[in-house]
Amino acid sequence: MRIILGINMGKERLLPDIIFESSWEVCNKVGGIYTVLSTRAKTLQDAMRDRIFFIGPDCWHEKPSPFFIVDDSLMAEWREQAATDGLHFKVGRWDIPGNPIAILVEFEQYYEHKNEIYASLWEHYQVDSLHAYGDYDEASMFSYAAALVVESYYNYYLCEEDKVIYHGNEWMTGLGLLYINHRLPQIATLFTTHATSIGRSISGNNKPLYDYLFAYNGDQMAEELNMQSKHSIEKQTAHNVDCFTTVSDITANECKELLDRPVDCVLPNGFENNFVPKGAQFTQKRRAARRRLLDVANALMGTDLGDDTLIVSTSGRYEFRNKGVDVYIEAMNRLLRDKELSKTVLAFIEVPGWVGDPRSDLVSRLNSGKKYDTPLEVPMLTHWLHNMTHDNVLGMLKYLNMKNLPEDKVKLIFLPCYLTGDDGVINMTYYDLILGNDMCIYPSYYEPWGYTPLEAIAFKVPCVTTDLAGFGLWVNKALGHNGEIEDGVKVIHRTDYNYSEVADGIKEIVSEFSNMSDEDIKKCRKNADALSKKALWSKFIEYYYDAYDIALRNAIKRNENK
């Protein structure tokens, strides 16, 4: 991975004394950014103990948060002063490795002032908030409240000699970044977009993104797709911060074309593997995961699949096209007719849908401990859905006439819930369950980075990804050639228009894997593990230090020129 520009070659790097980092996903486990921040936190905490403050939304109010531990001993005098100034927030520690200080802010009181706040944003930065809808107001009021907390802390504890950085993640933190930029210019601002709002919208609306990227006008597309306000705050933030970053080279190109601003550097997403079990515990957990997956499949379909079954899966957010769920199903359908396939394949789709209740008939079978030779109704679904007739996965299975018949050598099961250990059927966490796979498949069309394949190889599970995923591009660079399954990661070439070739490619890889010797598979798993260690935060944190240096130096220049 390369830094695109801005490294001060031959100069000593400037490092911050204090970092404030804000995100909607601080202590709020709703997406991939939670993984980025929560796994990186320990590395930063080790380097600058209690001098990094994570700021997130107070989504729980009076209820206890499962991710946050209140600590009333922290900064008590400042909190008392801030409360008299009308700021409402909690201070404590994020319950993750490193236990960094976290501040959860209340923001609802600012809704009544949003018109004045948006007017000021237009006056100073020409951000268009007139077309706001959905989560725009919520995110903006959170971002505003977070910036007020940073301003209060700075005025109470710090001065111009302190090197301070305010780091915001995604467009949701843009308003706060611009507020700090305007009100406290001595604070260096750093903005990371993990995926541009307009790029995600273009691809999510089934428009070709990559072949036409050079020709798209971001402002024009935002108007066409009713994304003006999110695009506007994101673009103006990118243009006005001291350091603009993203997570991969592929998204860097997207930023340049759609936001009209090249990034200053790329910050690839690292990983911590300290929770990956070792030795005998790893073997034991892998065996338990396989047993559970096979038990659920057999109870659902009335089959007797054994441990020689090839278990594969895909997972992630329910973005049917962007995450490649559609091409994954198509590949499994084509695999049904592959004469080279030497094992029965049990394929799972682990994406959270509009889930209803766990299937009581399935739970009853599992609890009985008996074997069954007849399938349940809808033998490809573990939990009932609220939208059974309009679900994309079930609709495609019906269209392809995939029914998990006894004679089918490929069985596909939709597991449409968050795997938190209490779903009522699997009752295992995602990280405990991923161990049971022989291979994971993530044929993404739009994937700025891609944590799921990185997580897979950290658990020694070979995987398939694409070169439209930032992680896939990184794999090719790290290996010095296009990744093959023998390397632990197969990187498939994907474009706007080669859906069918990708489906065939996945089919052939799974078929090839089914014929590999135990020794060859062992090598694949070993190589996957070795590759994952190149993506640890201990390696990738250096890119952040470069970004901090860029932000601090640009802030100094900006203030000198005033």
RODO-2510 file (C-alpha; in nm, 4 decimals, decimal comma):
residues 562
     n   res          X          Y          Z
     1     m     0,0000     0,0000     0,0000
     2     r     0,1346     0,3434    -0,0857
     3     i     0,0836     0,6875     0,0534
     4     i    -0,0468     0,8884    -0,2387
     5     l     0,1185     1,2180    -0,1450
     6     g     0,2172     1,4336     0,1461
     7     i     0,4978     1,2376     0,3131
     8     n     0,7608     1,4771     0,4412
     9     m     1,0630     1,2891     0,3208
    10     g     1,3684     1,3470     0,5353
    11     k     1,1743     1,5406     0,7987
    12     e     1,0919     1,4276     1,1465
    13     r     0,7238     1,3381     1,1693
    14     l     0,4974     1,5636     1,3742
    15     l     0,2799     1,3613     1,6088
    16     p    -0,0218     1,4849     1,8036
    17     d    -0,0377     1,5390     2,1782
    18     i    -0,4144     1,4799     2,1784
    19     i    -0,6480     1,3084     1,9304
    20     f    -1,0259     1,3394     1,9266
    21     e    -1,1835     1,0840     1,6933
    22     s    -1,5546     1,0884     1,6227
    23     s    -1,7833     0,8423     1,4499
    24     w    -2,1469     0,7371     1,4625
    25     e    -2,0067     0,3885     1,5336
    26     v    -1,8080     0,4661     1,8496
    27     c    -1,9581     0,2327     2,1130
    28     n    -2,2325     0,1678     1,8559
    29     k    -2,1946    -0,1615     1,6712
    30     v    -2,3833    -0,1039     1,3478
    31     g    -2,1264    -0,1508     1,0697
    32     g    -1,7718    -0,2016     0,9542
    33     i    -1,6389     0,1276     1,0907
    34     y    -1,6975    -0,0108     1,4401
    35     t    -1,4466    -0,2841     1,3535
    36     v    -1,1966    -0,0315     1,2163
    37     l    -1,2022     0,1873     1,5265
    38     s    -1,2406    -0,0810     1,7926
    39     t    -0,9536    -0,2961     1,6622
    40     r    -0,7234     0,0028     1,6056
    41     a    -0,7893     0,1545     1,9482
    42     k    -0,5476    -0,0646     2,1437
    43     t    -0,2552     0,0199     1,9156
    44     l    -0,3142     0,3936     1,9632
    45     q    -0,3870     0,3531     2,3333
    46     d    -0,0554     0,1715     2,3786
    47     a     0,1251     0,4544     2,1993
    48     m    -0,0486     0,7493     2,3693
    49     r    -0,2220     0,6281     2,6828
    50     d    -0,5476     0,8187     2,7506
    51     r    -0,4560     1,0940     2,5049
    52     i    -0,7008     0,9668     2,2430
    53     f    -1,0690     1,0351     2,3011
    54     f    -1,3343     0,8535     2,0986
    55     i    -1,6614     1,0453     2,0599
    56     g    -1,9873     0,8714     1,9696
    57     p    -2,3645     0,9191     2,0002
    58     d    -2,5495     0,8443     2,3237
    59     c    -2,7996     0,6009     2,1742
    60     w    -2,8933     0,4415     2,5067
    61     h    -2,9771     0,7378     2,7301
    62     e    -3,0853     0,5866     3,0629
    63     k    -3,0264     0,2262     2,9551
    64     p    -2,6828     0,0711     3,0089
    65     s    -2,4752     0,0358     2,6931
    66     p    -2,3224    -0,3067     2,6198
    67     f    -2,0088    -0,1370     2,4839
    68     f    -1,9499     0,1481     2,7282
    69     i    -1,8465     0,1626     3,0944
    70     v    -1,9237     0,4908     3,2722
    71     d    -1,6359     0,6303     3,4781
    72     d    -1,7372     0,9334     3,6849
    73     s    -1,3795     0,9820     3,8052
    74     l    -1,2608     1,0953     3,4624
    75     m    -1,2300     1,4728     3,4074
    76     a    -1,4912     1,5516     3,6728
    77     e    -1,4203     1,9269     3,6970
    78     w    -1,4445     1,9797     3,3225
    79     r    -1,7661     1,7769     3,3019
    80     e    -1,9174     1,9923     3,5753
    81     q    -1,8221     2,3094     3,3885
    82     a    -1,9519     2,1719     3,0577
    83     a    -2,2844     2,0818     3,2185
    84     t    -2,3312     2,4400     3,3337
    85     d    -2,2718     2,5427     2,9712
    86     g    -2,5569     2,3173     2,8613
    87     l    -2,3549     2,0267     2,7226
    88     h    -2,4847     1,6786     2,8017
    89     f    -2,2586     1,3776     2,7637
    90     k    -2,1210     1,0725     2,9424
    91     v    -1,7539     0,9962     2,9961
    92     g    -1,6189     0,6458     3,0449
    93     r    -1,4314     0,3739     2,8650
    94     w    -1,5078     0,1796     2,5503
    95     d    -1,5289    -0,1857     2,6510
    96     i    -1,2782    -0,3123     2,3947
    97     p    -0,9093    -0,4091     2,4060
    98     g    -0,7138    -0,1076     2,5312
    99     n    -1,0208     0,0412     2,7050
   100     p    -0,9754     0,3897     2,5584
   101     i    -1,1626     0,6895     2,6947
   102     a    -1,4977     0,7385     2,5204
   103     i    -1,7402     1,0298     2,5304
   104     l    -2,1035     0,9676     2,4356
   105     v    -2,2872     1,2880     2,3503
   106     e    -2,6547     1,3747     2,3631
   107     f    -2,7625     1,5724     2,0597
   108     e    -3,1436     1,5828     2,0487
   109     q    -3,1562     1,9296     2,2074
   110     y    -2,9988     2,0792     1,8928
   111     y    -3,2808     1,9807     1,6559
   112     e    -3,4694     2,2982     1,7415
   113     h    -3,1660     2,5011     1,6319
   114     k    -3,0893     2,3070     1,3145
   115     n    -3,2032     2,5826     1,0779
   116     e    -2,9571     2,8305     1,2284
   117     i    -2,6833     2,5646     1,2309
   118     y    -2,7437     2,4788     0,8640
   119     a    -2,7596     2,8487     0,7723
   120     s    -2,4167     2,9038     0,9289
   121     l    -2,2848     2,5995     0,7427
   122     w    -2,4079     2,7452     0,4144
   123     e    -2,2684     3,0885     0,4941
   124     h    -1,9172     2,9657     0,5700
   125     y    -1,8833     2,6540     0,3535
   126     q    -2,1757     2,6530     0,1025
   127     v    -2,3044     2,3184     0,2289
   128     d    -2,6506     2,2491     0,0836
   129     s    -2,8745     2,1150     0,3630
   130     l    -3,2024     2,2113     0,1924
   131     h    -3,2515     1,8666     0,0427
   132     a    -3,1829     1,6768     0,3673
   133     y    -3,3892     1,3706     0,4517
   134     g    -3,3526     1,0412     0,6352
   135     d    -3,0581     1,0260     0,8734
   136     y    -2,9026     1,3583     0,7658
   137     d    -3,0441     1,5615     1,0541
   138     e    -2,9623     1,2977     1,3143
   139     a    -2,6029     1,2607     1,1974
   140     s    -2,5529     1,6364     1,1672
   141     m    -2,6851     1,7162     1,5143
   142     f    -2,4631     1,4430     1,6601
   143     s    -2,1646     1,5849     1,4735
   144     y    -2,2440     1,9358     1,5957
   145     a    -2,2733     1,8179     1,9565
   146     a    -1,9442     1,6260     1,9276
   147     a    -1,7675     1,9394     1,8036
   148     l    -1,9082     2,1457     2,0918
   149     v    -1,7668     1,8896     2,3367
   150     v    -1,4238     1,9100     2,1697
   151     e    -1,4397     2,2904     2,1818
   152     s    -1,5303     2,2811     2,5513
   153     y    -1,2485     2,0395     2,6351
   154     y    -0,9947     2,2425     2,4384
   155     n    -1,0897     2,5689     2,6069
   156     y    -1,0745     2,4081     2,9514
   157     y    -0,7504     2,2089     2,9253
   158     l    -0,5464     2,3027     2,6184
   159     c    -0,3716     2,5893     2,4440
   160     e    -0,2164     2,6746     2,1065
   161     e     0,1120     2,5013     2,1946
   162     d    -0,0690     2,1653     2,2130
   163     k    -0,0707     1,9645     1,8900
   164     v    -0,4346     1,8544     1,8628
   165     i    -0,6136     1,6559     1,5932
   166     y    -0,9851     1,6175     1,5358
   167     h    -1,0472     1,3085     1,3206
   168     g    -1,3929     1,2446     1,1763
   169     n    -1,5132     0,9306     0,9986
   170     e    -1,7669     0,9435     0,7142
   171     w    -1,9945     1,2274     0,6015
   172     m    -2,1852     1,2015     0,9320
   173     t    -1,8987     1,3834     1,1070
   174     g    -1,8562     1,6511     0,8420
   175     l    -2,0525     1,9271     1,0132
   176     g    -1,8413     1,8932     1,3273
   177     l    -1,5171     1,8975     1,1318
   178     l    -1,6185     2,2173     0,9550
   179     y    -1,7280     2,3713     1,2864
   180     i    -1,3860     2,2982     1,4392
   181     n    -1,2131     2,4225     1,1240
   182     h    -1,3986     2,7543     1,1566
   183     r    -1,4098     2,8049     1,5341
   184     l    -1,0809     2,6435     1,6420
   185     p    -0,8442     2,6730     1,3436
   186     q    -0,5496     2,5751     1,5639
   187     i    -0,6889     2,2197     1,5786
   188     a    -0,5767     2,0092     1,2806
   189     t    -0,8682     1,8373     1,1073
   190     l    -0,8528     1,4932     0,9474
   191     f    -1,1422     1,3394     0,7513
   192     t    -1,1723     0,9746     0,6459
   193     t    -1,4396     0,8710     0,4006
   194     h    -1,4794     0,4935     0,4091
   195     a    -1,6992     0,5045     0,0976
   196     t    -1,8282     0,8093    -0,0836
   197     s    -2,2014     0,8538    -0,0373
   198     i    -2,2540     0,9186    -0,4086
   199     g    -2,0358     0,6253    -0,5216
   200     r    -2,2298     0,3867    -0,2989
   201     s    -2,5552     0,5327    -0,4307
   202     i    -2,4520     0,4974    -0,7960
   203     s    -2,3620     0,1315    -0,7511
   204     g    -2,6629     0,0637    -0,5270
   205     n    -2,8911     0,1958    -0,8011
   206     n    -2,7517    -0,0595    -1,0474
   207     k    -2,5631     0,1987    -1,2502
   208     p    -2,2170     0,1058    -1,3844
   209     l    -1,9670     0,2812    -1,1593
   210     y    -1,6184     0,1945    -1,2778
   211     d    -1,6185     0,2177    -1,6570
   212     y    -1,7865     0,5590    -1,6389
   213     l    -1,6215     0,6930    -1,3243
   214     f    -1,4041     0,9352    -1,5213
   215     a    -1,7157     1,0794    -1,6874
   216     y    -1,9472     1,1101    -1,3870
   217     n    -1,9986     1,4522    -1,2350
   218     g    -2,0503     1,4021    -0,8612
   219     d    -2,2744     1,7087    -0,8168
   220     q    -2,4909     1,6116    -1,1142
   221     m    -2,5263     1,2500    -0,9980
   222     a    -2,6138     1,3667    -0,6456
   223     e    -2,9021     1,5683    -0,7901
   224     e    -3,0172     1,2782    -1,0075
   225     l    -3,0107     1,0336    -0,7149
   226     n    -3,1527     1,2767    -0,4560
   227     m    -2,8269     1,2750    -0,2582
   228     q    -2,7508     1,6481    -0,2692
   229     s    -2,7145     1,7141     0,1030
   230     k    -2,5010     1,4124     0,1958
   231     h    -2,2822     1,4665    -0,1079
   232     s    -2,2493     1,8373    -0,0323
   233     i    -2,1362     1,7957     0,3294
   234     e    -1,8950     1,5206     0,2276
   235     k    -1,7464     1,7205    -0,0600
   236     q    -1,7060     2,0454     0,1332
   237     t    -1,5521     1,8628     0,4282
   238     a    -1,3033     1,6905     0,1963
   239     h    -1,2058     2,0253     0,0432
   240     n    -1,1617     2,2122     0,3716
   241     v    -0,9929     1,9737     0,6164
   242     d    -0,6185     1,9658     0,6719
   243     c    -0,5880     1,6009     0,5695
   244     f    -0,8348     1,4035     0,3577
   245     t    -0,8034     1,0248     0,3588
   246     t    -0,9773     0,7076     0,2534
   247     v    -0,9219     0,3349     0,3050
   248     s    -0,8034     0,2010    -0,0322
   249     d    -0,6642     0,3003    -0,3694
   250     i    -0,9918     0,2117    -0,5402
   251     t    -1,1855     0,4523    -0,3174
   252     a    -0,9112     0,7143    -0,3572
   253     n    -0,9881     0,7172    -0,7295
   254     e    -1,3585     0,7467    -0,6491
   255     c    -1,2877     1,0503    -0,4270
   256     k    -1,0820     1,2198    -0,6969
   257     e    -1,3531     1,1754    -0,9613
   258     l    -1,6733     1,2273    -0,7568
   259     l    -1,5589     1,4730    -0,4876
   260     d    -1,3090     1,6574    -0,7102
   261     r    -1,0438     1,6230    -0,4408
   262     p    -0,7590     1,3706    -0,4404
   263     v    -0,6922     1,2204    -0,0994
   264     d    -0,3737     1,3124     0,0879
   265     c    -0,3057     0,9534     0,1878
   266     v    -0,4617     0,6086     0,2060
   267     l    -0,5277     0,4504     0,5465
   268     p    -0,5799     0,0754     0,4921
   269     n    -0,7913    -0,1017     0,7520
   270     g    -0,5899    -0,3247     0,9796
   271     f    -0,6940    -0,5985     1,2154
   272     e    -0,6127    -0,7411     1,5582
   273     n    -0,5999    -1,1195     1,5847
   274     n    -0,5655    -1,1446     1,9622
   275     f    -0,9080    -1,3090     1,9890
   276     v    -0,8311    -1,5808     1,7315
   277     p    -0,8019    -1,9035     1,9339
   278     k    -0,4730    -2,0921     1,9300
   279     g    -0,3676    -2,4565     1,9280
   280     a    -0,6066    -2,7107     2,0762
   281     q    -0,8704    -2,4446     2,1446
   282     f    -0,8730    -2,3509     1,7746
   283     t    -0,9249    -2,7152     1,6734
   284     q    -1,1969    -2,7600     1,9341
   285     k    -1,3833    -2,4454     1,8285
   286     r    -1,3582    -2,5321     1,4594
   287     r    -1,5027    -2,8756     1,5281
   288     a    -1,7880    -2,7258     1,7334
   289     a    -1,8710    -2,4726     1,4603
   290     r    -1,8832    -2,7384     1,1888
   291     r    -2,0989    -2,9611     1,4047
   292     r    -2,3478    -2,6807     1,4665
   293     l    -2,3696    -2,5816     1,1002
   294     l    -2,4209    -2,9428     0,9931
   295     d    -2,6780    -3,0087     1,2667
   296     v    -2,8845    -2,7071     1,1626
   297     a    -2,8614    -2,8007     0,7939
   298     n    -2,9569    -3,1631     0,8551
   299     a    -3,2529    -3,0711     1,0773
   300     l    -3,3748    -2,8159     0,8231
   301     m    -3,3392    -3,0321     0,5129
   302     g    -3,3856    -3,3840     0,6544
   303     t    -3,0385    -3,4833     0,5339
   304     d    -2,7420    -3,6643     0,6866
   305     l    -2,4496    -3,4490     0,5781
   306     g    -2,1219    -3,5600     0,7376
   307     d    -1,7966    -3,3867     0,8234
   308     d    -1,6606    -3,4444     0,4733
   309     t    -1,9113    -3,1820     0,3502
   310     l    -1,7471    -2,8732     0,2005
   311     i    -1,8846    -2,5770     0,3984
   312     v    -1,8709    -2,2325     0,2345
   313     s    -2,0323    -1,9010     0,3213
   314     t    -2,0714    -1,5367     0,2356
   315     s    -2,1549    -1,2654     0,4872
   316     g    -2,1790    -0,8915     0,5423
   317     r    -2,4430    -0,6216     0,5083
   318     y    -2,7530    -0,7039     0,3050
   319     e    -2,6460    -0,5151    -0,0061
   320     f    -2,7598    -0,7697    -0,2607
   321     r    -2,5593    -0,6442    -0,5585
   322     n    -2,2821    -0,4436    -0,3923
   323     k    -2,1706    -0,7330    -0,1697
   324     g    -2,2083    -0,9843    -0,4541
   325     v    -2,4789    -1,1947    -0,2886
   326     d    -2,6475    -1,2250    -0,6280
   327     v    -2,3383    -1,3613    -0,8029
   328     y    -2,2701    -1,5961    -0,5079
   329     i    -2,6143    -1,7544    -0,5504
   330     e    -2,5640    -1,7749    -0,9263
   331     a    -2,2290    -1,9500    -0,8739
   332     m    -2,3856    -2,2065    -0,6373
   333     n    -2,6612    -2,2685    -0,8919
   334     r    -2,4049    -2,3365    -1,1655
   335     l    -2,2089    -2,5586    -0,9285
   336     l    -2,5139    -2,7868    -0,9079
   337     r    -2,4355    -2,9019    -1,2617
   338     d    -2,0569    -2,9214    -1,2274
   339     k    -1,9421    -3,2758    -1,3013
   340     e    -1,5988    -3,2155    -1,1440
   341     l    -1,7409    -3,1407    -0,7998
   342     s    -1,6274    -3,4239    -0,5726
   343     k    -1,7957    -3,3263    -0,2437
   344     t    -2,1363    -3,2124    -0,1305
   345     v    -2,1292    -2,8348    -0,0785
   346     l    -2,3199    -2,6692     0,2049
   347     a    -2,3364    -2,2973     0,1262
   348     f    -2,4565    -2,0372     0,3756
   349     i    -2,5664    -1,6780     0,3201
   350     e    -2,5097    -1,4986     0,6500
   351     v    -2,6533    -1,1513     0,5962
   352     p    -2,9053    -0,9876     0,8302
   353     g    -3,2424    -0,9401     0,6606
   354     w    -3,5777    -0,8237     0,7945
   355     v    -3,5763    -1,1138     1,0345
   356     g    -3,8776    -1,2277     1,2328
   357     d    -3,8773    -1,5261     1,4685
   358     p    -3,6499    -1,8299     1,4796
   359     r    -3,8310    -2,1211     1,3175
   360     s    -3,9994    -2,3135     1,5981
   361     d    -4,0197    -2,6283     1,3823
   362     l    -3,6437    -2,6144     1,3248
   363     v    -3,5695    -2,5433     1,6916
   364     s    -3,7926    -2,8362     1,7918
   365     r    -3,5997    -3,0715     1,5646
   366     l    -3,2656    -2,9473     1,6939
   367     n    -3,3725    -2,9875     2,0559
   368     s    -3,5015    -3,3413     1,9972
   369     g    -3,1575    -3,4748     1,9066
   370     k    -3,3220    -3,7054     1,6510
   371     k    -3,2369    -3,7519     1,2842
   372     y    -3,4982    -3,6752     1,0206
   373     d    -3,5295    -3,7843     0,6589
   374     t    -3,7890    -3,5325     0,5414
   375     p    -3,7299    -3,1604     0,4873
   376     l    -3,9160    -2,8833     0,6607
   377     e    -4,1198    -2,6346     0,4621
   378     v    -3,8903    -2,3776     0,2943
   379     p    -3,5775    -2,5861     0,3604
   380     m    -3,3377    -2,3025     0,2828
   381     l    -3,4277    -2,0593     0,5606
   382     t    -3,3422    -2,0716     0,9337
   383     h    -3,5568    -1,7792     1,0536
   384     w    -3,8888    -1,6497     0,9251
   385     l    -3,8751    -1,3103     0,7533
   386     h    -4,1255    -1,0258     0,7663
   387     n    -4,0981    -0,9841     0,3892
   388     m    -4,0963    -1,3441     0,2671
   389     t    -4,2497    -1,2594    -0,0713
   390     h    -4,0217    -0,9628    -0,1416
   391     d    -3,6855    -1,0803    -0,0109
   392     n    -3,4079    -1,0702    -0,2720
   393     v    -3,2360    -1,3931    -0,1649
   394     l    -3,5568    -1,5979    -0,1511
   395     g    -3,6728    -1,4400    -0,4758
   396     m    -3,3564    -1,5422    -0,6596
   397     l    -3,3667    -1,8951    -0,5172
   398     k    -3,7246    -1,9260    -0,6399
   399     y    -3,6330    -1,7856    -0,9826
   400     l    -3,3474    -2,0375    -1,0159
   401     n    -3,5653    -2,3179    -0,8796
   402     m    -3,3096    -2,4003    -0,6075
   403     k    -3,4971    -2,6155    -0,3542
   404     n    -3,2284    -2,8142    -0,1687
   405     l    -3,3569    -3,1424    -0,3108
   406     p    -3,2104    -3,4675    -0,1689
   407     e    -3,0190    -3,5348    -0,4896
   408     d    -2,8668    -3,1848    -0,5073
   409     k    -2,4919    -3,1816    -0,4419
   410     v    -2,5114    -2,8120    -0,3489
   411     k    -2,7373    -2,7043    -0,0628
   412     l    -2,7875    -2,3338     0,0039
   413     i    -2,9189    -2,1975     0,3358
   414     f    -3,0091    -1,8382     0,4198
   415     l    -2,9204    -1,7382     0,7764
   416     p    -3,0789    -1,3894     0,7895
   417     c    -2,9811    -1,2599     1,1342
   418     y    -2,6955    -1,0987     1,3236
   419     l    -2,4772    -1,3719     1,4691
   420     t    -2,4426    -1,2428     1,8235
   421     g    -2,4844    -1,5780     1,9983
   422     d    -2,8532    -1,5408     2,0821
   423     d    -3,0375    -1,5744     1,7507
   424     g    -3,2387    -1,8752     1,8700
   425     v    -3,1116    -2,1253     1,6116
   426     i    -2,7335    -2,1116     1,5620
   427     n    -2,6651    -1,9496     1,9004
   428     m    -2,2986    -1,8930     1,8215
   429     t    -2,1187    -1,5641     1,7564
   430     y    -1,9902    -1,4826     1,4089
   431     y    -1,6258    -1,5210     1,5107
   432     d    -1,6961    -1,8602     1,6664
   433     l    -1,8916    -1,9723     1,3611
   434     i    -1,6537    -1,8534     1,0885
   435     l    -1,4028    -2,1156     1,2050
   436     g    -1,6304    -2,3905     1,0715
   437     n    -1,5974    -2,2845     0,7083
   438     d    -1,3703    -2,4514     0,4553
   439     m    -1,3876    -2,1437     0,2328
   440     c    -1,5500    -1,8002     0,2398
   441     i    -1,6650    -1,6174    -0,0734
   442     y    -1,7073    -1,2395    -0,1024
   443     p    -1,7535    -1,1465    -0,4708
   444     s    -1,8123    -0,7763    -0,4024
   445     y    -1,8985    -0,5253    -0,6707
   446     y    -1,8663    -0,2227    -0,4385
   447     e    -1,6319    -0,2715    -0,1419
   448     p    -1,4037     0,0176    -0,0385
   449     w    -1,2024    -0,2152     0,1863
   450     g    -1,3566    -0,5481     0,2881
   451     y    -1,3220    -0,6708     0,6447
   452     t    -1,5010    -1,0000     0,5921
   453     p    -1,2248    -1,1590     0,3806
   454     l    -0,9584    -1,0265     0,6196
   455     e    -1,1479    -1,1777     0,9123
   456     a    -1,1766    -1,5085     0,7268
   457     i    -0,8053    -1,5482     0,6653
   458     a    -0,7278    -1,4417     1,0227
   459     f    -0,9179    -1,7584     1,1184
   460     k    -0,7179    -1,9574     0,8612
   461     v    -1,0122    -1,9877     0,6221
   462     p    -0,9098    -1,9408     0,2555
   463     c    -1,1372    -1,6987     0,0771
   464     v    -1,2402    -1,5467    -0,2540
   465     t    -1,2696    -1,1713    -0,3085
   466     t    -1,2491    -0,9378    -0,6083
   467     d    -1,0236    -0,6624    -0,7356
   468     l    -1,3129    -0,4178    -0,6911
   469     a    -1,2554    -0,4551    -0,3159
   470     g    -0,9804    -0,2523    -0,1539
   471     f    -0,8663    -0,5613     0,0335
   472     g    -0,8418    -0,7577    -0,2919
   473     l    -0,6165    -0,4907    -0,4434
   474     w    -0,4012    -0,4933    -0,1293
   475     v    -0,3671    -0,8735    -0,1505
   476     n    -0,2415    -0,8510    -0,5091
   477     k     0,0152    -0,5881    -0,4058
   478     a     0,1237    -0,7757    -0,0950
   479     l     0,1751    -1,0961    -0,2949
   480     g     0,3284    -0,9298    -0,5994
   481     h     0,0832    -1,1150    -0,8234
   482     n    -0,2898    -1,1788    -0,8505
   483     g    -0,3991    -1,3832    -0,5522
   484     e    -0,4761    -1,7524    -0,6081
   485     i    -0,6567    -1,9837    -0,3692
   486     e    -0,3219    -2,1535    -0,2960
   487     d    -0,2066    -1,8177    -0,1539
   488     g    -0,4994    -1,8173     0,0885
   489     v    -0,6943    -1,5538    -0,1076
   490     k    -0,8218    -1,5834    -0,4623
   491     v    -0,8720    -1,2381    -0,6157
   492     i    -1,1178    -1,2556    -0,9058
   493     h    -1,1144    -0,9818    -1,1688
   494     r    -1,4507    -0,8055    -1,1641
   495     t    -1,5873    -0,5245    -1,3812
   496     d    -1,9197    -0,3519    -1,4381
   497     y    -2,0210    -0,6172    -1,6894
   498     n    -1,8563    -0,9571    -1,6214
   499     y    -2,1117    -1,0958    -1,3749
   500     s    -2,1349    -1,4271    -1,5608
   501     e    -1,7587    -1,4765    -1,5766
   502     v    -1,7328    -1,4078    -1,2031
   503     a    -2,0027    -1,6657    -1,1289
   504     d    -1,8201    -1,9216    -1,3431
   505     g    -1,4920    -1,8354    -1,1745
   506     i    -1,6356    -1,8957    -0,8261
   507     k    -1,7908    -2,2233    -0,9413
   508     e    -1,4558    -2,3431    -1,0748
   509     i    -1,2661    -2,2420    -0,7596
   510     v    -1,5060    -2,4301    -0,5314
   511     s    -1,4958    -2,7325    -0,7611
   512     e    -1,1146    -2,7198    -0,7679
   513     f    -1,1020    -2,6862    -0,3890
   514     s    -1,3266    -2,9915    -0,3490
   515     n    -1,0602    -3,1983    -0,5277
   516     m    -0,7610    -3,0698    -0,3325
   517     s    -0,5670    -3,3078    -0,1104
   518     d    -0,5658    -3,2560     0,2664
   519     e    -0,2032    -3,1474     0,2383
   520     d    -0,2840    -2,8831    -0,0259
   521     i    -0,5713    -2,7482     0,1831
   522     k    -0,3428    -2,7333     0,4851
   523     k    -0,1017    -2,5180     0,2817
   524     c    -0,3872    -2,2888     0,1733
   525     r    -0,4884    -2,2397     0,5349
   526     k    -0,1304    -2,1744     0,6434
   527     n    -0,0809    -1,9163     0,3673
   528     a    -0,4102    -1,7465     0,4589
   529     d    -0,2929    -1,7132     0,8180
   530     a     0,0466    -1,5740     0,7115
   531     l    -0,1144    -1,3194     0,4782
   532     s    -0,3494    -1,1948     0,7519
   533     k    -0,0509    -1,1123     0,9723
   534     k     0,0692    -0,8613     0,7129
   535     a    -0,2493    -0,6629     0,7758
   536     l    -0,2210    -0,6260     1,1529
   537     w    -0,2602    -0,2782     1,2992
   538     s     0,0996    -0,2923     1,4167
   539     k     0,1915    -0,2729     1,0449
   540     f    -0,0789    -0,0321     0,9220
   541     i    -0,0695     0,2220     1,2055
   542     e     0,2294     0,3899     1,0350
   543     y    -0,0060     0,5248     0,7679
   544     y    -0,2033     0,7010     1,0413
   545     y     0,1109     0,8610     1,1770
   546     d     0,1794     0,9958     0,8277
   547     a    -0,1763     1,1333     0,8106
   548     y    -0,1382     1,3019     1,1502
   549     d     0,1846     1,4608     1,0284
   550     i     0,0166     1,5920     0,7119
   551     a    -0,2776     1,7331     0,9106
   552     l    -0,0600     1,9076     1,1682
   553     r     0,1732     2,0624     0,9088
   554     n    -0,1156     2,1824     0,6930
   555     a    -0,2887     2,3333     0,9969
   556     i     0,0284     2,5248     1,0803
   557     k     0,0493     2,6577     0,7214
   558     r    -0,3204     2,7455     0,7193
   559     n    -0,2886     2,9513     1,0357
   560     e     0,0342     3,1198     0,9235
   561     n    -0,1357     3,2360     0,6034
   562     k    -0,4278     3,3996     0,7834
***
